[in-house]
Amino acid sequence: MVAASVSKEIDVSAIPLDKYVTVSPDGHLQCEGKRVRYWGFIGHFSIGWNKGPGDPQPNDPPEVKARKIDKLYRTNDAFAQRIHDLGFNLVRYWTNPACFEEYAAGDGSNADLFAKSLESLDKRGIKVWLTSLGGGILGQITADDATVINDPATEKAWRQALGGKKMELAFNRQCGWDPRIQALTAKRREKIVGWRNKYKGNLRLGDDPQIAVWEMYNEEWWFSFMINGYWQDLPKFFRDGLQDKWCEFLKKTYGDDAGLAGACGFLLPGESLKKKSVTIAPLASGVDLKNLNDANPSVIAALTAKKQALSRDNFTRQRGSDVVRFFLEMNVAFKSAQRDALRKLGRGISRVPIIFDTGENFRIQSIYLNQFNDASVMDTYLWQFAEDRQQPRFPFTSGLDEPPRTSMGPECWAEVNRMPGKPFFLYETQTNNPSKYRAEFPYRIAALGAIQDWDIVCWHVFGGAADPDVAEPYTGPLNLSHSGGGGAGVEGVHYCHDEVESSAMMIAGRMFINGALKPVEKPTLMIFGKKSLYDPASMDYGKSYGSLAARINSTVYRYGCSMQVDVSREDDTVIGPAIYPGINEPCPLRPTDQIGFDWHKGNLVFDAPSAVSYTGFFARNGGPVKFGNGIVLDNVTINNPDGMPYPMSNDEKYVSLGIVAMDGKSFGESKKVIISLVSTSFNAGFSLDHDAVADRRPYDGMKFGGDVPGKPPVLIARVGATLTVPQLDGMNYVLLDWYFRPIGKGVVKSARLTIPSDKPVFFIVLTRV
């Protein structure tokens, strides 16, 4: 039974300041005087949010309720242990509004479960990235919220604008300019920051050193929504408020109508700064200007008479640039003010990184916003399906067959937004199932994280906790992205049942946490000026970064690349080499002497004193894989089980090997080393509709239509090999399965370790006395 006792109250002033995760002077994360990196798990941690028959019910007898609550505690605690065992040291934690309600320790409420799960994580040293400052957690707006500020002059109009209806406070466009929405947001966030954990000395969240990152908005995409005109469906009161801000911006910039007309070339009929009737235009392509501003009837009449919509081509570049600058500066201003207000609310939140927003992706305006942020953030996802039957691995693809990237197309995501002097957080990432070659993806992320010297990687998404009273709670079908699913979840990015990717993820994660692979010593610096930052073309997705856009990805993987915006300059400049893709690119590509991408042979290799890895098509290697420290991978075999869909062929021998010293020391000195060697897996009976893949129907909502998702058991292509490991000679080893149960043991003799292909080896642990 897991106890629900309340711990002794903590004196917040006695918490050492170095216990909090902060940004160091050189722009990385630090805690207790040391640099720290986090390999994170994403998912809804607390269980019991949707009360089912197994959860406490109002009419349960006391003994039944107590038994059910204890089960919830044990489930969460076992889940925390599973997360820890798989190598994660951070949870990007999602909550719901009920988590912040009043509770009593032991009552089994959502708030009680939230508090208890934080304790379960904390006792295992797992930090938390808390997303609870945005989203549905903020609740709704009603007319009664008009009194949140004292402004009688506008109170009646504000109430009427809501029309008796409720409006979500989260992702509220008018938060950029409406003082009531801003005040209401601040008030509700203050309640969250002040919430107390009765299992952790009554600590307020804002004082708790377990919270390593606070997030204000998750994928709000405020700038994108505004330049695409999504504010046009707001009540007139709010549109007029935005219109006023726009005209104030133009008046401050140009002074009067003459100055505005001179700079922008012309004014539309009826436009006037004095009358505050200058249309917020142009916006992104495809927007009908007749719907832009009902405060300007003259413009509406003129455009209606023309019976056509005006595009950016009908305006000067300067006018389009003004629209970009207006929304960008508003975005920076209101989020900076929110961050500054949060800083005053606690001992921890005054110090740890606060993230403005995790949205915007391939937009230069995201770099500018993040320059005012405590860290730079980005995400990426990659589906590894073929789009052409001529691709040799159809219907799948491997990213090791081409120059490295982590994006679906030419607009790179994870490769942008790294800034000098700021930490970088990859807030979400994953490849999807079904994917034959997904074992490579954790190492590809670890490689990019090393090249670019990242601070956090978060994997999406583990899913919910499993029943600890079941013998094998994490045995189940692979979650798939297609119709029929084979397991619930988002687009096949769950990995709770995925032994193959989890094994690779665990090893790659320890490499990342330890900083086992050194970064590029002197990355190229791309500096963007006003011309690129305010370019009207950047309103459209994929049209950012000016002439440098085509060189970003290839430069990152060859030389490393940082970015910044300098509004004091007009044009872009580059300090360091910047190359175009496919032009004089070396292969193997070696950004450092420890990382090598060879798309001719189809592999990615790490070779460092405390970490080595080979991921790729061993059949094309031309012999054993030899590392600089004397480790050799040879005699690779693949054991495809009966009925294996898309079996791994001898012409491929696709394998993913990772060896890492857990303590970060060289292999010859380390007391503990772990090894993973995996290939692929599929649900039994799985098959793809090849016609659907070939005509790109997978990208239509990720629904294939004619495929068969399959079902348990998951069929795993087991890998056998001989490892020559001179630095590990004499170490004891234990083979562990998916549940960390020993299935074999021995001692490394004559510097050789044989990995069998007829046992369900999840990973291997070697220890030195």
N, C-alpha and C positions, 0 to 999 in steps of 0.2 A: 504494500500500500504506500502511495506517495503522500507525504504529510502536507497539510495545508496551513501550517503554522505561520504566523506573522513574525517577521524578523524584527530585531531591535532597531529603533529609529536611528537613522544615520544623520550625523552632523555634517551638513553639506559643506560648510566652510573648512572642514577637516580633510576633504577629498583633495589629494595632491593634484596640482594643475597638470602635471605631466601624464596623469592617467587618461586625460582626454585626447582624442585623436585630433590633431591640428595640422595646419600646413606649415612646413618648415621654410626657413628663409630661401632655400634653393628650389622651392616649388613642388615638394612631394609630401606625402603623409608621414607623420611621425607620432609615436606614442611611447612614453617612458624613455625618452631620449634616443630612440632608435627609429630608423625608417621602417615603415610597415606597408605591406601590400595585401590586398584582400581578393580572394577567389570566392565569389558570392553565389548564393543560391537564391532563386526568386520563387515565391509561392505564398499562398495563403497559409500561414502557419497554424494559427489557432483553429481548432476544430470546434464543432458544435454551433456554427453560425446558423445553419439551417436545421432547426431542431427536428430530429427524427425520432423514431420509436425507441432507439437505444440511448437517447439523451434524456436528461431529467425532465419530467413533466410536472405541471402544477399539482396534480392529484396523486403523485407518487407517495407511498408511505415513506417515512424518514429513512428507514434502513435501505429501501430500494433506491431512493434518491442518492444516499451516501455512496452506495455501491456504484451507481452510474457515474457520479462525479469522480470517484477514484479512478474509474476506467478512463475517463477523459484525461485526467492528469497523467496516468501511466502512458497513454497513447502519445500525448504531447512529449513526454520525457523520452520515450523510445524514439520518437521522430527526431528530436534534437540530437540524440546519440547517433542515429543513422546519418544525419547531415554531417556531424563531426567526423564519423568514420570514413565518409566518402571524400574527406579532404577540404570541406568548405569551412571558412573562418568568418563568414559574413552572411547575414540574411537580409535581403532587400524585402522588407516586411510590409505586407499589405494588411490593412485593418478595415473594419466597417464601423459605422457610427455607434453601434451597440458596445463596442470595445471601450468607449469612454463614458459609459453611464455609471451611476453610483453602484457600488457593489460591496459585499462583505466577503472577506477571505473565506473560501470554502463553499460559496453559494453556487458554484458551477455556472454562473452567468458568463456572457461573452467577455465582459470586462475582467472577470475573475480568471478566465482561461487565458486571456491576453497577458495579464500580469504573471500568471504561473508559467506560461511559455517563455516569456522574457527571462524569468529566473532559470528555466531549464537550459536555455541557450547560454546565459551568462556563466553558469557554473562550468561550462565546457569551453569558455574563452571565446565564444562566438559573438562578434559585434553585430550591430543592427544599423541598417540604412532605413530610416523611417520615412515612408511615403505619405504620412497621414496629414500633411498640411494642405492637401488639395483633393480634388475628386469629390465623390458623393459624401465624404465625411463632413463636408462643410454644411450640408443640409440645404434647405430651401429659403427663398426670400418671399415674404408676404408684405402686404401693405402696412402692417403694423411695424415693420422694420424701418419705416420712414423716420422714426424718432431716434434712430441710432446716432444722428448728428442733430444739432440744434440749428435748423435753417427753415424757419416758418415760411419764408418767401417761396420756396420750391416744394414744400411738403405736400400740398394738395395735388400739384401736378404729378409729383412722383407717385403718389398713391393711385391716381387715376391711370397712370401709365401701366400699372400692373393689372388694372381692370378686374380686381377681385380674384385674380389667378395667382398661382404660385410659380416661382421661377427658380431654377436651380442656381445656387451660388457658385458651384464649381464650373470651371470653363466659361465663365461669364464674360462676354466680350467687353461689356461696359466697365469692367473692373479697371480698365486702362484710364478712364476719365471721370467716372461717377464717384463723388466723395462718399455717398452712403454705401455703395457696394464695397468700396475700399475699407471703410470703417467696420462694416459688418464682417468682412473677411478677417480683418485683424482681431476683432473681438472673439470670433469662434476659434481662431488659431491659438489665441492666448489660453483658452480653456484646454485645448489639447496639450499644449506645452506644459501646463500646470497639473495635468493628470498624475495621480500618485500610485505607485506600485507598492501594495501592502506586503508583498513578499520580499521586497528589497529595501527595507528600512524606511518605507513611506516616501521613497525618493520620487520627486517630480521628474517627468521625462526630460524636462529642460535642464535638469541638473545631473542626469545619469550618464556616467562615462561610458556605458555600454553603447549609447547612441553615437555612432561614428559619422553619420551623414544625415542631414535633414533635407527633405525635398519639398519645395513649395508647390510645384505643378508637375504632373506626369503627362508628357506629350500634349501639352496644351495647344501648341502650334498657333499661339495668338497672332503673331505677325503674319503667318500664312493665311489665316482666316480673314484678317482685316484687309490685306491687299487683294483678296479674292471677293471682297464685298459681302462677306457673310453677316455683317452688321446691318445690312439693309432690311432685314425682317424684324428688327427690334422696334418696340413702340416709339412713336414720334418724339416723345420727350427725350429718350436716350439718343436718338439720331441727331436731334438738335444740339444736344450737349457735345457730341462729337464734332458737329459742324462748327460750333463756336470755337472749339479747340483748334480746329484746322485753320480757321480764319485768323485766330490769334497767332498761330505759328507763321502764317504767311505775312501778317502785318509786321511781326517782329523781324522777319527776314527781309522784306522788301519795302516796308514803310507805308505805301499807298498803292492805289490801283495802277497808277502810271509806272511805278517801279515794278510791280508784278507783271504788267503787260510787257514791259521792256525786257524783262528777264525771260519770260515764258513765251514771248512772241505774239500773243493775243489773249483776249478774254472772250469767253462765250457770251452770247447775248444775255443781258441781265445780270452778269456776274459783277459783284462789287464787294470789296472788303468792308466798306462802311455798313452795308446791308447784311453782311455775313452770308452772302449768297454765292460764294465761289464754290463750285462743285468739287467734291473730292474725286478727282479724276485726272489721269486715267488709272484704271485698276488693271488687274491681270487680264490676259486675253480672254475673249468670249463673254465679256460683261456688257450688257445693254445699258448705256448711260441714261436712257429714259427712266430707269428705275433708281438712279443714284441719289437724287436729292429732291425730295418733294418740297423743300424750302425754297426752291428756285423755279417758279412756274414759267418764267421766260425761257429758261433752258429746256424745260420739258416741252413747251410749245414748239420751240425751234427744232428740236430733235424729232418730235412727232411729225412735223411738217416734212422733214427730210426722209422720214420713214426708214431710217437706218440707224444702226448702232455705231458709235464711234469707238475705234480701237486706239491702242497706243500710237499707231501710225498717224493718227489725226492730231496728235499733240506733239509739242517739242520734247526733246529729251529732258530739258530742264524741268518741265512740269511733271513728267513721270518721276524724275529723281526726287522732286520735292515730296511726292506721295510716299516714296520709299523711306525717305529721311524722317518724315512726320511720324509714320507708324513705328519705325525702328526706335526713334528717340523716346516715344511714348512708352514703348515696351521696356526699354532700359530704365526709364525714370520710375515707373510704378513698381517694377520688381525690385529695384534697388531700395526704394523706400520701404517696401514690405520686409526685405532682408534686414535693413537697419532697425526696424521696429522689433523684429524677432530677436535680434541680438541683445536686447534689454531684458529678456524674459527669463534668463537662467544662467547658471554658472557654466553649464555645458554648451548650451545653444549660443552663448556669446563667443565660443571659441571654435567649435567644430565646423567643418564645411557646410554651408547651406547652398543648395542647388536651386537656381531659378526655375529651370524648365528642362525637360529631357526631349523636347521636340525640335523640329526644324530641319534636322538631317542635312542634306546637301545644299546648304544655303550659306552664303558668305555672311549674311546677317546673324547667323548663329555664332560665328566667331566673335563678332562685335559684341553681342550680348554676353557671351562667356568671358570677355575681357573684364566685365564688371562683376563677374561671378566669382565664387571661391574656388571653383574647379571647372574644367572643361568636360563636357559630356557628349556622348554619341552612342549609337547602337548599330547593329547590323544583323541581318539574317541572310542565309544563303540556301536556296533549294538546289540540290545537285541532280536535276533531271536533264536528260538530253532533249534538244529541240529539233534534232535532225537525225534521220535514220543512218546517215553516213558517219555519225560519231561512233567510234569503235566500241564504246562501252554502252551503247544504246540498250535499254532506255534510261540508263543512269550516266552520270559523268563524275569524274574526279577532278578536283581543282589542281591536282599535282601534274596533270597533263598539259597545263598551260601556265604562263607567267602568273605569279601570285596576285590574288585579289580576294576580298571578302564580300563583294557586293553582287547583286543580281545583274547589274548592267554597268555602263560606263561611269555612272555617278557614284563614286566611292563614298562610303559612309564612315566606317571605322578608321579609315585612313586620314580623315580630315579632323580639324579642330584641336589638334595637339598644339599647345601654346608654350612658349618659353616662360618659366617662372610660375606655372600653375600645374596642379595635379590633373591627370586625365582619368576619367571613369568611363569604361564601356558598360553602360547601365543595363543593356540587354543584348544577348546574342544567342544564336543556336542555328544549327542546320536542322533539316527536318527528316522525319521518317515518312514514307519509306526512302531510304538512301543506302545503297550498297556500300558506299565508301565514306560513311560518316565518321569512322574512327580517326580520320586525319584531322577533323575540324578542331578539336581541342589543341592540337599541336600547332595548327596554323594560327589560331588565336594567340597561343603562347609565344609564337615567333614574332608576330606583329607587336604584341605587348612588350617584348624585349627590345625590339628595334626602336620603338617609340617611347620606351621607358614609362609605361603606364603604371597606375596605382591601384585601380580596381577593375576587375572583370566580374560581371554578374550573368549567370546562365538562366535562361528562361525555358521552361518553368518546371519545377519538380512535381507539383500537384499536392494532394493532401496527404495527411498522415495515414498509416496503415494500422490495422488491429494488432497490438503487440501479443495478443493471446493466440494468434494464428501461427502455425509452425513456420511458414514461409510467406510472410505478408507482402513481399515485393516480387512475387512470381505472378506474372500476368502477361497479357498481350502487349506487344509494342503499340504505343499510341501512333496512329497514322493520320496523315493529312487529308485523306480522301474519303469519299462517300462510304459509309459503313464503319469507318473509323478504327475498329479494332481496339478501342479505348478512348475515353472522352478526353477532350483537350483542344488546344488551339493549334491548328495547322501542323500537327505532328512534331511539336517542339517539346513535348514532355519526355523525360528520360528516366522516370522513376522505376520502370521495368527494364531499362536498357542496360544490360550488363556490359555490352561491348563498348558503347561510348562512355559509360560511367568509369570503366577501367582506365581508358585513355585520359579522360577528364581528370581523374584523381592524380595521375602522374604529372600531367601537364600543369595542373594546379599547384602542386608542390614546387615544381620548377619556377613557376611565376612568383609564388609567395616568397621563396628563398632568394629570388633574383639570381638564379643560377646562370642565366644567359645575360651577358653584358649588353648594354644598349650601344647604338651607334655613338661614337665619341663626339662628332661635330655635325649634327644634322643640318641639312639645308634649311634656310629660313626664307619663307615666302611672305613678303610684306605687301598688303593690298591697300591701295589708296582710295580716295573718294570716288574716282571714276568707276571702279568695280563695286564698291560698297553700295553706291546709290544708283547703280545701273538699272533702268526700268526693265530691261530684259530679265533681271534676276527675280522679277515677280513670278515668272514661270519656273516650275521645277526643272532642275537640271541645267539652268542657264546662268549659274553663278560662277564666280572666280575668274571671269574674263578670259584672257588668252592663256592663263596658267592652268586652267581647269584640266586640259588634256594631259598635263605633265605631272599631276599630283600623285596618282597611284604608282606609276613607274618610279618616280623619284623617291617615294616613301620606302619602297622595298630595296632600293639600291643604296641610298644615302641617308635614309631617315629624313623626316621633314616636320618642321614646326611652322606655325602660321600666326600672323597677327595683322591687325588693321591699324593703319596710321592715317587718321583723318586730316593731318596737317599736310599730307602730300596728295598729289593728284593721281599719279600713275602708280602701277605696281612695280615692285623690284624684287630681285632674288639675290640672296647672299648664299653662295654655294652652288653646286651643280644641280641642274634640273633637266631631266631627259624625257623625251617622248617615248611612248610605248612602242616596242617592236623595232626601234631604230638603234642598232649597235648595242643591244642589250646582251650582256654576257650570260652564258648558261654553262655551268651552274652560276646562279646569282648569289653572291655572298655579301650581304650588308655588313657582316662582321666575320671574323675567322671562326666563329662558333655556330653559325647558321648558314645552311646552303639549300637553295631551291634548284632542283634539276628537273625541268619539265621535259627534257629529252628522254631521260630514263624514268621519269615519273616518281620522284621522291622528294622528301624534305628530311634533312639531317641536322641534328644538333650534336655538337661535340665540345663539351666543356668539362672542367675538372670534376664537377659534382653532378653532372647530368649529361646523358647521351640519349639520342632517340633516332630511330629510323622508321619513317612511315612511307610506304610506297609499294611499288610492284617489283618484288624481289626477283622475279623471273627475268626482269630486264636489267638487273644490276651487273650481270657479267661475272658473278662470283660472290664470295662472302662480302659482307659489309664490315669494314675495318675502321675503328675509331682511333684517334690519336693516342689515347691512353692504353692501348693494347686490347681493348674489348673487341670481340669479333662475333658477329651473328652469322651462322651458317646452318646447313642441313635443314632448311625450312620445309615443313610439310603442312598441308592443310587437310583437316579431317572434316569433310562435309557429311553431316548426318543424312540418313535416308530421308528422301522426300524434300531435301533442301531446295527452296525456290532460288533461282539464280545462283547456283553454287559457285564457289570460288575456284577458278580453273588453275591448272598448273602453268598455263601460259601467263597468268597474272601473278599468282601467289602474293596477293595484296595483304600486307601485314603492317601492324603498328606496334613498334617496340619502344618502350620508354623505361629508362633506369635513372633513378634520382636518389641522392643522399638526403635523407630526411632532415638532418641537422645542418645541411649546407656545406659541410666539410668535403674535402676531396674524397674520392672513393677509397683511397688507401688509409684514410684517417677516420672515416665515418663509422659510427657505432650502429647505424641502422640505414639500410638501403631497401627500396621497394622497386619491383619490376612488374611491368605489364606487357603482355604480348597477345594481341587480339587481331581479328580480321573483320567478320561481318555476321549478321544474323537477320532472320526474317520470321514472321509468324508462319506457323504451319499452314499450308494451303494458300498462301498469299500469291497473287499474280496481278500484274498491271495490264491495263488496256493500252496496248502499244499504239493504236491509232490515236487515242486521246492524247498520249504523250507527244506524238509526232506533230499533231496540229496545235500544240500548245494549250489544249484545254485544261491542263493542270493548273494554269495560272488564272483560270476563270473561277475564282473562289476556292481554288484547290480541290475541286470536285472532278474526279476522273470519270465516274459514270459507269464504266463497264468492267471495273476491276473487282478482285476478290480480296477483302482485307485479311482473310485468314483468322486463325485463332490459336490459343495455346495448344501445345507448348511452343515457346520460342525456340527455333532451331538455330543453333550457333555453330559456325564454322570454327572449330578449335585449331589452334596453331601449335605445332611442335617445332623445336629448334634446338640447336646446340649453341650455348654461349661460352666463349672463352673470356674469363673474367680474372685476369691475374691479380688485380688489386683487391678482389673480393675472396681470394683463396683462403680457405680455413673458416669462413663465416658459416654459421648455422643458417639453414633456410627452412621455411615452412610454406607450403602451397595452401592458399586459402580460396574457398569458393565464394559465391555471391553473397553468402551470409557470414563470411569471415570465419567459417568453420575449417579447421585443418583437414586436408585431404592427402597430405604427404609431407615428409620432412627429410632432412639429411644435412650433410656437411659438404661444402664446396671443396672438392679434392682435385689436385692437379690442374687447378685454375679452370675447371670445366663445370658447367651447370647445364643439365639436360632438362628441357621443358617438354613434358609429354603432351601429345595431342589427343589422348584418350581419357583425360580427366578434365572436369569442369573448373579449370584454373581461372579465377578472377584476377588475382595478382599474387605476387610472391614477396615475402618479407625475409630479409637477411639481417642477422644481428651478429655483432662482434663483442665478445666478452672483454 
